[in-house]
């Protein structure tokens, strides 16, 4: 006879297996999804200050560049002298990096007082950073050379429209290099920046070529590759911050120092400056500098001041651009850079009168969009 089964069966004793939860890691993942802003001291002040640097640096540099071409009577040059000053303009974008040594040292000493850990004791990281800085320096030099050449081969309105394509390349490179995820705010910012940049196509430029000097094929390709190089530049800056600079504080509660911004600019600009100087010497452009100084309409002193002013202004610009990458991302840095173009366009109208350039409705709309 089978044994009677109990009417009510009790469930066997339940065993709960504890699942370890790494709260710190989850928080870090969340921070990485949002951005690195929570790991930076004085986040919004840093963004605002960097934006001001971009506006001031880019505006002054572009104004002095227009003044330079205006005073050397660029419109009277023949085709054999069309590319005078190309390597010089590329060199001026990076040669002022020694000015950043003092603030870099001050910030570095301040950081050491707080026992900030070094980047790594592994030589592999130093070698990797060296290679990356060399690559960034090469890109900076090529970008400066191509953009300077593009301006002298095609009308400035065409140059502006093509150069605006950097806003399309930067998100693509950032998606693969920096693993940035798109959201509606990024899309809105990009659309606004593209519209703002495109609306500045009516701006004038002091070194704009005449019809006999125009070369649409070469100039368009140079401008397009300059836009690609600038996008790669921003994404590589963020790559350095994400994969190397921020590693310094990953195992501590300390936040990254703004000194890393100066570090990236100084070492990259050193490489770019050496390349541009070699290019300038090989092309024989150093002889043109002497001639330009002697023929400068405002005198030799004004010529030197214009050159020094451009070098200083470009460094202010780079601190702002790289500072925005450090604070937020390469995409936002590119957006801020482009939406300041209408400001430069308006300032050119105020200080110069190229081809009867004036403040029209298009410039007004572009300026409002930038704001």
Helices and strands as residue ranges (DSSP letters): H 23-34, G 37-39, H 43-71, G 74-76, G 79-81, H 86-92, G 95-100, H 101-113, H 123-151, H 156-163, H 166-173, I 174-178, H 184-198, G 199-202, G 211-213, H 216-243, G 245-249, H 259-283, H 285-295, H 300-327, H 330-339, H 341-351, G 354-356, H 361-370
